[in-house]
């Protein structure tokens, strides 16, 4: 049964098959190797390729875009040119699938007899791994004993499901503190020393806030941040020394002393100290980013990709980048913990060309491939010994802070009800920011509701 294609009338896939002629016109050349052999013995059950005069193998590579539609296709073409030069017997058809259709397309593709051989997966990879639609990669990694050690260790977490690994880390994201150095100087603050503690968030925020000039210290809103709101907000109780849940995700601890203390601190930022923009300015995505770019915001906690947005809009912006202020948590891992995410290259379990797909996956995470593709998307390198900085102090600061990037599975396991529980938490924190509830009342009410959500799904 052939798969049902996504509704291209809504927003089509953008597909690029790299031919030999296209390669000759594409930029980019030899990729620096991870010192891996080009041909390997396939794991048990896989037929090794061989013999002369075989027809070229066609692979499908799917990815949702991290650039405006069509821009990443050009990046992919350039990077894949090097793969085609190295493997003239393999042709890769690259398809850019819009995020709005990606889940539907993957579901249909994996259910067909013609799936994407390699596809980009997010932290939600378990959705496809648990039903057996993805190939476990442990056997393939066993063939390359030194390969796994080359990656940032935290990158494997979300793709390790029930003891098996289903993805090759491809992109890595973290969270940093961003600040406007010009405003710091104008407020009498050292432009090279951002807030380092929760107390300094308040101190610096007050000095940087001037409501008459529509200028505010801490750029956070009830529903939005510069870019990512939810994945920033969930860290307040963790930074404060609290816990979300237990290992089985059967209990909620957000209404304990530490969780309530963090929620009360959050209340004070908006309502007592008033160092944030007015609530009506923090409801629509993009408002706070526009204010920050216009020099109307002092500092923010944000996903690293926001840096490229700011610099692209205003190359002269005097931007500071560093770790988040330390919260009250005694464990350093949690005191400055922030959003961490990884994206993966995953292999279809029913791919007819798994040996060639593995070669493509390894190629995608070679240093030069990552520089030619992932660096241009604003993400960070998944390889420990690779840097995208090239002498740029901003990117050097980003990479130095990657150790504070914590994956979601480390504090709230990937269960079917995780989204519902997080949604309830964000609703309660919105009510806190709006002054509708105290931190204590919100966490007591919210934790009970979260327990009910969990019980309903057991």
N, C-alpha and C positions, 0 to 999 in steps of 0.2 A: 504494500500500500504506500503510495507516494504521499509525502507530507503536504498538508494544506499550507500554502504560503501565506505570510501575513498580508493584511489588506494594504496593498501598495498604493491604493488611492488616497489613504490617509496621509502617509508619509513613507516613501519607499526606502527600501534598503539601497544603500549605495555600494555597488559591487565593482571590484577591480581585479581583473585577472592579469597578472604580470606576464607578458610575453617576452621572448628573447629580445625583440626589437625595442620594447619598452625599457628593458633593462639598460640597453645601450644608451638610452636618452635620459635615464634616471640619474639623479645625484646619489652620492654615497657609494662607498666601495667596500673593500675588504673589512670584515668584522673581526675585531680582536677575539680570539677564541678563549673559552674557559678551559682549554687544554683537554677537550673531550674528543674521543675518537668519533669519526663521522659515521662509522658503521659498527653496530654492536649486535650481540646475540640477543634476540628477543626473549622475554620471559616465557616460561613454559606455557604452551598452548598457542603461542603466536608463531606463524610461519615466517621464517626468515626469507627475505627477498634474495634474489640471486639469478644468475644466468644472464646471458647477453641478449640484446635485441628485445628487451621487454618494452611494452608500451609505457609511456609516461604515466605516472600516478597523479591523479587530481585530488588535492586536499581542499577542504572548505575551512576557512578561518572566519569566525564571526566575532564581532565586538560591538558593544554599545559605545557611543562617542563621548569623549571628554573634551571635545572642541565643537564649535558650530558645525552644522551639517556639511559634510563634504571635505572639511579641512583635514581631518585625520586620515581620510582616504589617501591624500597625497603623501602624508607622512608614512603611512603603511607601504605604499608603493615603493618609496625610496628604500626603506629598510628591507623589504622582501626581495628587492633586486639582488642584494648580496646572497640571500638564500638560494635564489635561482641560479646564480653563477656557480655556487658551490654544489648544488644538486640539480643539474640540468634535466634529470629524469623525474623531477617532482614539480608539479605546477600548483601554485596556491591561488585559490580564488578567495579574495578578501571581501567580506560583506559587512558594511556598517549598518547596524540595526538600531533604530531609534529606541530610547529607553522605554517609551510608552508601549512599545510592541515587543520588547526584548523577552519578557517572561513568556508571553504567548508563543513567540517564534521558537524559543528553546524547547518549550513543552511539545510543540508539534514536531520539531526537528528530531528530538531524541526518541519520539514515539514512532518515527518512520524508519525505513530501511536505507535512508540517505541523510544521515545526521551531519551536523557540523563536526568535522573530525576534531577540531580544536576550537574552543569557545572561551570567551572571557567570562569569568565568574566573580561575583562579589562575595561578601561574608555570608550571604544567603546560599552558599553552595550546597548546604545539606539538603535543600529542597530537591536537588537532582541526584545527589549522591545516595541518599537513603533508599530511594526506589530502585537503585541499581542502574541508573542511566549514565553514570560516569565510571570510568575505569579507575580502579585503585592503582596508585602509582608506586607503591612500595617496591614492587618487583623491578620496575624500571630504575628507580633510584639505587637499588642494590647493585645494578650493573655499573653504576658510576659512584664508587664508594666515597669519593671526596666531594661530590657535587653538593650534597646537602649542607655541608659545613660552610659553603661560600655565602649562604643567605643570612639575612638578619633573623635571629632565632624566633622572634615573636611573630614573624610573618606566617609561620606554618599553622598557628593555632586554629583559626576558623576553618581551615581546610582539612583538619584532622578530625575525623568523625568516626566514633566507635572504634578507635584504635587504628584506623587506616587513613592514608593521605590521598586526597583526591585532586590536588592542584599544585602546580608549580608557581610559586610567588612571582608576580609580574610587576605589580605596582605597590607602592607603600606610601601611606599618608600619615602625618602626625598633626600635632596641635601646638601652637606657639602663642606667646604674647606679642602683639604688635602695638607699637606706639608711635605717635607723631613727635619727632624730636624737636621740631620747630615750636610746637605748643609747649613742650616741656621747658624749653629755654624761656619762653615768654612768661611761664608761670613760676620761674625761679627754681626749677628742678633740673637736676643733672640729666642731660639728654642721653647719656650713656648708662644710666642706672634706672631701670624701670621698677615698678612696685615688686617687692620680693616677698611680702607676707600679706595675709588678709587684712591686717591693720593698715598696711600701706595702700591697699586698694582704696580704703576710705580716705586716708590722708591725701594721696595723690589725686583721687577723684574730686575732692573738694577744691583743691587748688586749680584744677583744670576746668571746673564747671563755671560757666558764666551764662546763665539763662537769658540775660538781656541781649547777648550776642548769638543766641541759639547755639552755644558751645557747651558740650557736656564731657565729663571726665571718662566715664566707663560706658563704652558703646555696646549696650545689651538691651534688648526689649522683651516684653512679655511673650512674644511669639517669634521673634526673629533675632538674629545677630548679624554680623557682616555678611556671612554666607550660610553657615550651618548653625541652627539653633539647638535642635534636640540633642544632637551628639555632643554638644558642649555642655548643655544643662545637666545631663545625667551624671556629670562628674562632681557636682557640688557635694553630695553626701559622702562620696568616696574621698575627696580632698579633705573633708572635715573629719575623717577617721571612722566613718560609718561603713555599713555594708548594705548591699541591695538584697541579697538572698543567700541561700545555702547552695552546696554543690549540686543538689538535685532539683533546685528551683521549685521547692515545695513550700517555702516560707518567705516572708518579707520582713526585713529588719529596719525599714526606713522610719518607723515610728519609735525607734529607741533613742536614747539620749543624744548620741552623736548625729543621728539623722535629723532630729528636731532642731538641734543647735545649728546645723548647716542651713536648714530651711529658714530659721529666724534671721540668720545673717543675710540670706538672700532677700528677705522682706525689708531689712534695714537699708540695703543698697538702694532700693527703689523708693521707699516710703519715708524712712527716717532721715537718711543722709541726702537723698534726692540727687545723686551724682550720675544718674542715667537720663537718657532723653525721655520726654513725656511719653506716656503709654501710647498715645495716638500715633507716635512716630515709630513705634516698634512693633507694628502689627503687619506691615506689608513688606515682603521680601524685597530688598534692594534699597530701602529708605536709609538704613543705617550705613550701608556701604557708601552711598552717595554723599552722606554727611561727612563720613570719615575722609573720603577722597577730597572733599572740598575744604578740609582743614577745620572741621567743626567737632572733631572727636579726639579725645586724648589717648585712650588705649582700649584694647579689646583682646579677647581670647578667641583664636580662630584656627580653622583648618589651614594647612600650609598653602593650599591652592589659592587662597585669598591674596597671597603676596603677588602672584602674577597678575591678578585682576587690578590691583592697586598700581603696580608699576607700569602696566600697559596703558592705564588711563592717564597716569601722570608720572612720566619717567623721572621727574625732578623731585618727587615726593621724598622728604627726608625721613625714611622709615627705619624704626628700630625693631629688631627681632630677637627674642630670647625666650627662656622658659617661663611658664606661668608662675605666679606667686605661690609660695608654699602654703598649703592649708594647715589645719590643725592635726592632721594624721601623723602619728609617730613614725610610721613606716615611710621612708623616703619614696618608695615606689608609688605610693598613693598620694602623698602630699602634693606633688606636682603633676600627677597623672592627667592626661588629656586624651582626646580622641585619637585613636589609632585604627587604621584600616589597611587591608591588603586586598588586592585583586589578583586573580589567578588565571593561568592558562590551564584548561581542563580538557581531558580527552574523552570522547564519547565511548561508552562501553561497547557499542555495536559498530564502531568505525571499522571499515574493511581494510584500513591502511594504518594500523596503530604504530608500526615500526617507523614509518615515514612521519607520522604525526609526532612521535617522540623526538625525532630529529628537529622538526620545526619548533617544538616547545623549548628545546635546549637552545636553539639559535636565538629565539626571542629574548632570552635572558642573558645572552652574552653581553659584555660591557658595551661594545659599540652599538649593538642593537638597542640596548636600553637608552644610551645617549641619543641615538637618532630618533627614538620614538617617545619613550616615557618621560624623558627630561623635557621635551617640548610640550607635554601636557601639564607640567607644573607639579608632577609627583616626585617622590624621592626614590633613590635606588634601593632595590631589594638585596643587593650584594654588599656584604660588609666592607670589602676593600675598594668599592667604587664610590666616587664622588662626582656629583653634577656641578660642583661649585665653580671650578676653573678660575679660582681666585676671587670669586664674588663673595664678599663678607656676609651678605644677607643669606645666601644659600649655605655658606659654611655654618652659620648660626642655626639654620634649620636642621641641617644634618647632625649637628652636635646635640640637638635636643630630641633626636629620634628615640633615645632610650626611655623617654617619658611617654611615648605613644603606647597606649594600652588597648588591646583588642577587646571587643564587646564580650567575647566568650569568657574573658578572664574575670568578669564581674557579674554577668547575667547570661546564663547558658542559653544556647540556641534551642528553645522549645517553641512549639506552635503558638503558644500564648505570649511570647516575649513582646511582640508588637502591641498587644492589647494592654499589657502591664505598663510598658513604657508610655503608651498613650495616656493612661490614667495619671501617671506621674507628671507628665508635661502639663496636663490640664490643671493639676493641683498647683504646680509651680507658676503657671500663668495667673491663677487666682491669687497667689502670694504676691506676685509682682504688681498686680492691679490693686492690691490692698483690700481685696475682698475677704481674705482669710488670713489669720496669723499662721506663721510657719508651723506651730504646734498643731493647731486644728486641722490644717491641710494634710499634714503627714499622718495624723491619727485616722482621719476620714479616708485618705487615699490608700493607706496601707491595708485597711480593712476591705476596701473595694478591690484592691489587687489580690488579696487572699481569696475573695469570692471568685474573681476571674480565673485564678489558678484551679480552684476546686471544681469549677464548672467544666474544666478541660481535662481533668484527671480520668 
